[in-house]
Structure formats: C-alpha cells, structure tokens
Amino acid sequence: MAFLLASSLTDQVVRSISDETFTGIHTLGWFDWAILVPYFTVLLILSIYGLHRFEVVRMFFKYRKNVPTHAPEQFEKLPRVTVQLPLYNERYVVAQLLDAISKLDYPRELLQIQVLDDSTDETHQLAESLVAQYNAQGFPIEYVHRTNRYGFKAGALQAGLATVTGEFIAIFDADFVPQPDFLKRTIHYFTDPKVGVVQTRWTYQNRNQNLLTEVQAVMLDGHFIMEQAARCGGRLFFNFNGTAGVLRRAMIDDAGGWQHDTLVEDADLSYRAQLKGWRFVYVPSIECLSELPVEMRGFQMQQSRWAKGLMQAGIKLLPSIMRSNARWRVKLEAFLHLTPNISYPLIIVMSALLVPAMVVRFYAGWFQMMVVDGPLIIANFWSLWLFYILAYREVFPNNWKRSIFLMPVLSAAGVALTAINAKTVIEALIGDKGSWTPTPKYSLQGKAAMRGPAQYRYRAGWLPFVEIALGIVYILFGAYAVDTYNFFALPFLAIFAAGFFWAAFSVLGSEARALLRFQRERRLALVSAR
C-alpha cells in the first residue's frame, strides 16, 4: 500500500551533485506544477493513512488493558447455540472442519450444527456423507445444500437463519479449526445483553509452510494484534471477521440480517449493528487455527476480494456513519478503516508520475527534501515497518528480530497486490458488484492434493503481464537512479520490481504446472482406457 512512498526517494535524496542542487534555485513552469501538484497530492493522501498506523500503535498501547481476557460473569444455565459452517467447494478441508466441530465441549442438547453447502463439485457428496455419519452417531447436525448460490456466503447464512434454533450463532469458515473449549470460553461474554458479537483471534496452522504464508501471517497479525485490540479497547467501531466468532441472533435481526450487496458481509453487518448500539467484544486470548493461502494466486484472490468489499462497504455505510450520533473519533476511525484500499490505485498514479517528478525536481536541493519529503517518508514507510514489527513482537517476544528480515519481503508481497487490488477498488468505485470467489484451501493433510487433479485450476489472464510490465518500469527507474547517482533509492526500487515479478511469475508458474498436470493425467487416462 502506502509503502510505495518509499520509492519517492528516487527523486528525493541524492540530487546534491551540482551547486544548483544545494542552492535549490530553480524556476518552475506550468508543466512542472502540473506534475508536482498531483504528485504531492497523492503523497499527502497516502501519508494520512501512514499517520493513522502510528495512531493505531498509540491506541494499542494506551487501550490494550481494556481488552477483556475473561468474561465478567457466567451464565447459570448455558444458552442454546447454533454452529453455522458455510461451504463452497471445500473438499480438502471439510473433513477436518467437521472433526473439530464434533469435538466442541458443549452439551449436545443445547447445540445445533448447520452445514450450509453451496458446493458445485464433489464437496457436495462428501459433506453430505460426512454429515450423515455424524448424525448416525447422535450429533445434532443438519445438511443444507443450495444450488443457486444466491447472495454467496451472505445468502447462505441468511437462508440458514430460517431454521436456526440457537440464541447465539458461532460461524466457522471451512479452513478453521476451533479448540474444544471455544464455545464455553466465548459464550459467557453474552451475559451482557448489549454484547452482539464476540470475535476471537486467528492463528495459522501453516504459518511456516513457505515464505509467502509467513508474510501473510505477519500481515494478519497486524490486524488482529494491533488494530482489533486498539479499536475494541478504545470503544471504537470494529468488525466481526466473518469467522471464528459468535453472534447474538437478535443482533443479526435487529441490524437487518445478512446482506449481499458487498463482498464483505461481515464488515457490513458489523457497522450496521454498532450503529444500532450493539457492543462488540474482541478476545485475543482465545485463538482459532486457520489456513493461509499457500500460492500467490490464492493470496491475491483473497486480498482483492477484501479490498473490493471494504470499499463497497465504505460507499454503502459511510453516509449513515457520518450522519449518526457517534463520537467524531468513532466516525474518523470508521472512515480510515473502510477506505485505506484507495491507496492501491493511487500507487498506480504514483508510478506514472514518478519519473516526471524526478526530472522536475532535479534541482530540488537537500533542504527542501528534508523539510518536505522527510516527514512524508516517515509517515508512510517508517509507520508500516514499525506497525508490523511491533505486532510480530507481541506474538514472538523472544524472536522479534526476525521480523526485521521479513519487512522487505512483506513490502514486496504488498507490492504484489497493487495491480489486482487497484483493479478491484476501481471496480467498486464504479459500482461493479463482482462475485464471491473462494480462496483455495488444502489443509495440512491435503498438500498432496496440490499436486493432483486440482479443481481450483484457473487461468492467469492479463494481470501477470501488467505486473511484468510494471516490474520492468521499476528496473528502468533504477537505471535512471544509477545514472543520476541516486543510489540510496535502489533498495526501494528493487523491492517494487521484485514484488511485481514475484506476483507475475508465481501466478504464471502455477498455471503452467496445473496445465502440465492436466495434460499428463489426460494422457494417463487415455492409456488406461485402452
């Protein structure tokens, strides 16, 4: 995101070769201003979100003591709970999910389990068979299969409400593995009748599977460790994350139910409910294992869906939020939470303006760079690394120095999202609703499935070639930096080139491997048929 601002060092640091550079004397014409005004406007907008990261860090340390660690009271009699399990083509993880749900330590007579399956592949038969087996063993589990996918995940959850018997609803996506005591540890927070949601912290069973999964875990830790705790502790609006949480049925109904006009039905419902006065609780001490995408394409699909959906939610909800009686700090935080992905198209604008700005500002001088550009760099680049390093330190206090090594890789992974997220954010701005695309999941036991006949096969399309072009552009920027003795900018330009190439060649490589597998299996099938 805003870490692209680091590349602005290309035109900001080592221009002090000539005497004119030190004097800063240079007359700007209309063309110069036509470049510099949008250039610094983009930098300023991105700096606002960078400064917000500093504010989140400040709020985290100020309000972390307000984040609950245990329920203040206990139910004398446990309430009835429904567990909803939305599925869509999740054949590699459905058995793992149902096994974990069957181990939940909660009275069976107070439990209802709904498998809400929209699958169009063999997951349908597998899930239905597994549900029948658990039903025969006495588990209160039911199977609901839809064929139209109306409303996607939100539509499945809303349809499931028609037969829900629980006062509270726990939701788990297919790749989540709750601990047996999950319900007993979360349910007692609802002794406060104003509490509508209890959200727990995601952890990752394949965190160390490869460098991409490790970096994703750091990114998500920034959200779950820093942001959620800061917002909850500061009594600001924050969102249910769509899974690994428990919701009060009355809250869902009061807020207008699950709606599918955005791709982030969880954030949409969260803000509508909090505008109604419901209180949300975040409990980071309760963890729920999940699976991270193991390939670049899955990572991009997931992140672009979240980016587009959050922008859609902002367009939908911000007018109501701004008209509400909420405190101004709540409104400001909501705005900054729902709109940060505007950074991605702005980064593309930055890429277009970078070389002209470098040329125009050749005679800028070190003093101007220190006064004007220095604060912008600190606001964006330093805030990003500080934010994630501190989050990493909270998770691994004895090994936090590894996070410093991971920061360039994390920055490159963020660059890898730029093109696809810019595309989806622009689609959201022009009203393109899009469709809910699942993230491929394999489970730890399903690693072999990645080498088998994958139904998650996709075509890369034109995006990787755009990313290759952008990578080449940043190599050319680097050559220009060398030519103008701007060596300090080279590491940052290298991160951007590496990020775009990483994205492009990872996706193209996955597509090529999938095609080779398909062709090999087809040949084997023809041979066996003879």
Secondary structure, DSSP 8 states (H G I E B T S, - for coil): -GGGGGGGGGGTSS-TTSHHHHHT-----HHHHHHHHHHHHHHHHHHHHHHHHHHHHHHHHHHGGGS-SS-SS--SS---EEEEEEESS-TTTHHHHHHHHHT--S-GGGEEEEEEE---STHHHHHHHHHHHHHHTT--EEEEE-SS-TTHHHHHHHHHGGG---SEEEE--TT-B--TTHHHHHGGGGGSTTEEEEEEEEEETTTTSSHHHHHHHHHHHIIIIIIHHHHHHTT------SSSEEEEHHHHHHTT----SSS-HHHHHHHHHHHTT-EEEEEEEEEEEE----SHHHHHHHHHHHHHHHHHHHHHHHHHHHHSS--HHHHHHHHHHHSGGGHHHHHHHHHHHHHHHHHHGGG--HHHIIIIIHHHHIIIIIHHHHHHHHHHHHH-TTSTTHHHHHHHHHHHHHHHTHHHHHHHHHHHHTT------------GGGGGGGGS--TT----TTHHHHHHHHHHHHHHHHHHHHHTT-GGGHHHHHHHHHHHHHHHHHHHHHHHHHHHHHHHHHHHHHHHH-
